[in-house]
Amino acid sequence: MRRLMTVSLAAALAGAFALPAAALAAPAGDGPSRIIGGSAVSSAPWAAVVYSNGRFTCSGTIISADWVLTARHCVSGAMSVRVGSVSRTSGGQTRSVSSTSSRYDLALLRLSSPVSTSYMPLAGTNPPVNSTNSIYGWGMTCYSGCDASPTLKTATVRVTSTGVTDAYGGSAIASTEISGNAWRGDSGGPQVYNGAQVGVASTADGQARQYYGSVPANRTWIRSISGV
């Protein structure tokens, strides 16, 4: 399984996150129109673009006026966020990140000043196996040779297990593609069930399966840090 954050250097692609070449190859007929698959989102006031040293690296959600939830493996360098816009590069409100806290492959980013928007609700229980969930992110739109999506995308997935682990050994939710699946750049983005966030994108196999760190399993920790 590959962590889903964007990487820009060939050396990084060949390093600790590497998978066999077959896992990185684009399926026959795959292209920029194919999160991979899914569709564009027209409004997402709770969405957060996560930047490291001024460059897009991950997706996320704003869960209160002061806190963004993303993946731990996205935390690096001088961090900032854009919230409330479906565009990866414009609109919404931008804030620098004043501090970070992490547990397993979840991270909480404290913003330098509050943001007023609609916040993503957090679930208290995992979704049922076989339920249909939605995933969101600005990740690559094909398995190789594509840039991150300029507009937030969404896709539906089916939950296959709630007994797996994320990139750092925390409880996670496994799901498989219905209309699309997560890939690089979707790290930290949400998986949503019944209007509430149940997962944070952690890893994917480059085919049709993804693991999302469980929000319900880390709910007490999230509340202890952010008050949410």
C-alpha positions in Angstrom: 0.0 0.0 0.0 1.3 3.5 -0.9 0.8 6.6 1.1 -1.1 9.1 -0.9 0.7 12.4 -0.5 2.1 14.0 -3.6 5.8 13.7 -4.3 7.8 15.6 -6.9 11.3 14.0 -6.9 12.2 10.8 -8.8 14.3 9.9 -5.8 11.3 10.1 -3.5 9.3 7.9 -5.8 12.0 5.3 -5.7 12.5 5.5 -1.9 10.6 4.4 1.2 7.1 4.7 -0.3 8.0 2.6 -3.4 5.8 -0.2 -4.7 6.4 -2.7 -7.5 6.2 -1.1 -10.9 2.9 -2.8 -11.7 1.2 -1.0 -8.9 2.2 2.4 -10.4 1.3 1.7 -14.0 -1.9 3.2 -15.5 -4.5 0.6 -16.5 -5.2 0.4 -20.2 -7.3 3.4 -21.4 -6.8 5.4 -18.2 -6.4 9.1 -18.7 -6.9 12.5 -17.2 -10.7 12.2 -17.1 -10.4 9.3 -14.9 -9.5 11.2 -6.9 -9.3 8.5 -10.0 -12.7 8.4 -11.6 -15.5 10.1 -9.7 -16.7 13.6 -10.4 -15.9 17.3 -9.6 -17.4 19.0 -6.6 -19.2 22.3 -6.9 -19.2 23.3 -3.3 -17.3 22.1 -0.2 -17.0 24.8 2.5 -15.4 22.3 4.9 -12.6 21.3 2.4 -8.9 22.1 3.1 -6.0 22.1 0.7 -2.8 21.4 2.6 0.5 22.9 1.5 4.1 22.2 2.6 6.6 25.0 2.0 4.1 26.6 -0.4 3.5 23.5 -2.5 0.3 21.4 -2.6 0.9 18.2 -0.8 -2.4 16.8 0.6 -6.1 17.1 1.1 -7.9 17.7 4.4 -11.0 19.0 6.2 -11.6 21.9 8.6 -13.3 20.6 11.7 -13.6 23.9 13.7 -12.6 27.5 13.4 -9.0 26.7 14.4 -8.3 23.1 13.4 -7.7 21.1 10.2 -7.7 17.3 10.1 -5.3 15.6 7.6 -2.8 12.7 7.6 0.3 12.5 9.7 2.5 11.7 6.7 1.5 15.1 5.2 3.2 17.0 8.0 6.5 18.5 6.8 8.2 21.9 6.6 6.3 25.2 6.8 2.7 24.3 6.5 -0.3 26.3 5.4 -3.9 25.6 4.3 -6.6 27.0 2.0 -10.1 26.3 3.3 -13.6 26.7 1.8 -12.7 26.5 -1.9 -13.1 23.6 -4.3 -10.1 25.1 -6.2 -6.7 23.8 -5.3 -5.0 27.2 -6.1 -7.5 30.0 -5.5 -10.5 31.3 -3.5 -11.5 30.5 0.0 -9.3 31.6 3.0 -5.6 30.9 3.6 -3.9 30.4 6.9 -0.5 29.4 8.1 -0.3 26.5 10.6 1.0 27.4 14.0 1.3 23.9 15.5 0.6 20.2 14.7 -0.3 17.1 16.7 -0.4 13.6 15.4 -1.6 10.1 16.3 -1.1 7.1 14.0 -1.7 8.5 10.5 -4.0 11.4 11.6 -2.8 14.9 12.2 -4.4 18.0 13.6 -3.2 21.4 12.2 -3.8 24.4 14.4 -4.4 27.5 12.3 -2.7 30.8 13.0 -6.1 32.5 13.2 -9.7 31.3 13.1 -11.6 30.6 9.9 -15.4 31.1 9.6 -17.0 28.5 7.4 -19.1 25.3 7.6 -17.1 22.6 9.4 -16.9 18.9 8.7 -18.8 16.8 11.4 -16.9 13.9 12.8 -18.5 10.4 13.2 -18.5 8.5 16.5 -18.7 5.0 15.1 -17.2 3.3 12.1 -19.4 2.8 9.0 -20.9 -0.7 8.5 -19.0 -3.2 6.2 -20.6 -3.1 2.7 -21.8 0.5 3.3 -21.4 3.0 0.5 -19.2 6.0 1.4 -17.9 9.1 -0.3 -14.3 10.1 -0.6 -12.9 13.6 -1.5 -9.5 15.0 -2.6 -7.4 16.9 -5.0 -5.2 13.9 -5.9 -3.9 12.7 -9.3 -6.6 11.9 -11.8 -4.7 8.9 -13.3 -2.1 6.5 -12.0 0.9 8.0 -13.8 1.6 11.0 -16.0 -1.1 13.3 -14.5 -1.0 16.3 -12.2 -3.2 16.7 -9.1 -6.7 17.8 -9.9 -7.3 21.5 -10.0 -10.8 21.0 -8.6 -11.9 19.0 -5.6 -13.2 15.6 -6.7 -15.4 13.0 -5.1 -16.1 9.3 -5.6 -18.1 6.5 -4.0 -16.5 3.5 -2.4 -17.7 0.3 -0.6 -16.4 -0.5 2.9 -14.8 -4.0 3.0 -13.3 -4.0 6.5 -12.9 -1.9 9.6 -10.2 -4.2 11.0 -7.2 -3.0 9.1 -4.4 -0.5 9.9 -3.2 2.8 8.5 0.4 3.7 7.5 1.4 4.0 11.2 -0.4 1.0 12.6 -3.6 2.8 13.7 -7.1 1.4 13.2 -8.3 2.0 9.7 -11.2 1.4 7.3 -10.6 -0.5 4.0 -12.7 0.3 1.0 -12.8 -0.5 -2.7 -13.8 1.4 -5.7 -17.4 1.9 -6.9 -17.1 5.1 -9.0 -13.5 6.0 -8.2 -10.6 5.6 -5.8 -8.0 7.6 -4.0 -4.4 8.1 -5.2 -1.5 10.5 -4.7 -2.5 13.9 -3.3 -5.7 12.5 -1.8 -3.8 11.8 1.5 -5.5 13.4 4.4 -8.8 13.8 2.6 -12.0 12.5 4.1 -14.1 9.4 3.8 -17.7 10.3 4.7 -20.7 8.2 5.7 -24.1 9.6 6.5 -22.8 13.2 6.4 -20.0 12.7 8.9 -16.3 12.0 8.4 -15.3 8.5 9.3 -11.8 8.3 7.8 -8.6 10.1 6.8 -6.9 8.9 3.6 -3.7 7.1 4.4 -2.6 4.5 1.8 -3.8 2.9 -1.4 -2.7 0.0 -3.6 -2.7 1.8 -6.9 -5.6 -0.3 -8.2 -9.0 0.1 -6.5 -8.4 -0.3 -2.8 -7.7 2.3 -0.1 -7.2 2.4 3.7 -8.4 5.4 5.7 -7.4 6.0 9.3 -10.4 5.7 11.5 -11.8 8.9 12.9 -14.1 7.1 15.4 -11.2 5.1 16.8 -9.3 8.3 17.4 -12.3 10.4 18.5 -11.2 10.8 22.1 -7.7 12.0 21.0 -9.2 14.5 18.5 -11.4 16.0 21.2 -8.5 16.2 23.7 -6.4 18.2 21.3 -9.0 20.3 19.4 -12.0 20.4 21.7 -14.1 19.1 18.8 
